[in-house]
Amino acid sequence: MKTDLWKSTWPLPAWAVLPPAVGIGLITAWFTADARSWQYLSLPLLSSLPRDAVAVAGVLAAATAAVDCHAFCRRQLVPANFAAQNATRVLPLRVMTVLSAWFVGAHLVGALIPIALLARRAQAGSVQWLLLLPSSASIAFFVAFGVLVWAVIERWWAPLVTLPMTLVVGIGAVAWASESVVLAQSEPVAWMLPAAPVTSFEGVRTAPALLLAGWLCILVATVFAVVVAIRLLRSRSGSVWAFVPVAVGLALLLATSIAAVTSGMKVHDQWSGGPVQCDQRDDLSVCLTAEESPVLTPAAKAVSQIMHRLGSRPDGLTTVGSERALTALRKPLNAPDVLKLGVGPMSGAKHTGDTVADILSGTAACQPGKTAPRALDWSLSLAYWLARPEEQQDLARAMLQGDPSVARTQPDVVLATAELSRVQAWYRANAQSLRSCTYVGSGP
């Protein structure tokens, strides 16, 4: 068995491959197991979660590749004969292949075990195994990146340079991508980063996942070709200009691939969250999909509290539900009889009241820079009054401790100090302008 293990890691010794492979598997498992704390389980999002581990596992993979290449692939380590020189040309490519196979395998094992265990908690849906392809291809890219950095420098300090460069490509890319919300539709190119995070984007869709995996494989193949060219140029007396046609061809290939992926990322296939389940309260249906059903009761309670705060539900409103539930019920999101609420696997129904209040108050319709400042103030204060009245009371008391004459003109103070029935009557009389974020009056 020891001989078989040695063969599977050749030309590297097992001790140069197995410890980092185990580390990558454990890192992936740790990131994926984060779903244990979710309020409900979304299997497509869980299937995408191993991609979050790439920012850390990728750094380890690249650094290991550079260290192993420096330790075992230097030309000084073999006799200066023709056969040995040929061996040293291809040795880094063999290292790239061996490390990619082991590290991708470790990544998959680290992802499959927690996914299989956690999937049993899901109320609906199915695991999307294809979503593991982009993260697997990302691991292979980081291995290739480490080999490339070493092949370019080929000095003892190459592994030291690899670490900060990989951190920039990995963690730096995550930091940049996290600043943009819902990149899958607005800025699809950000998804092409080797370590783009996934939890911020609610998972990678199935169709774009295949494109992303293909794109990353093209990157790996490109690095492979560059390493081959570098090794050949250094072992011959030919001019560096011989590599120009290859470089131009690779640039065209990458440009074409970027165009294909960015257009393909616009594909937006729908996930099925299972049948819709509704909670009927005060002639109002609060609906979620079966996948989201573990938080149906607290979501319905949050909606009920908002409606009681208003005194009555808005005219014509019959259904409040998540986007998936309303889509399954074939109800347009902008229809006058429906209202969209927010729930999420990680937050559950924690922010449901805030999302409903934002729509009823008009905050969701406000456009900073275009909306009148007074209208924006009223909408924000009304949302606060609906969803967080205790906090608004504390804010009003703090404002009144300053200049009471100025504070009493502020929307937060006006709403916090007015009688409940008076605010309710004011809302019914001005509901349209408030919900459109155009109200600029003096309040109740």
Helices and strands as residue ranges (DSSP letters): H 2-9, G 14-16, H 18-32, G 33-37, H 43-48, G 49-53, H 54-72, G 75-77, H 82-118, G 119-121, G 129-131, H 132-153, H 158-167, I 168-172, H 173-178, H 183-186, G 188-192, G 199-201, H 206-235, G 240-243, H 244-264, E 276-281, E 284-289, G 293-295, H 296-310, E 319-321, H 323-328, E 338-340, H 352-361, G 363-365, H 373-387, H 389-400, H 404-407, H 411-417, H 420-435
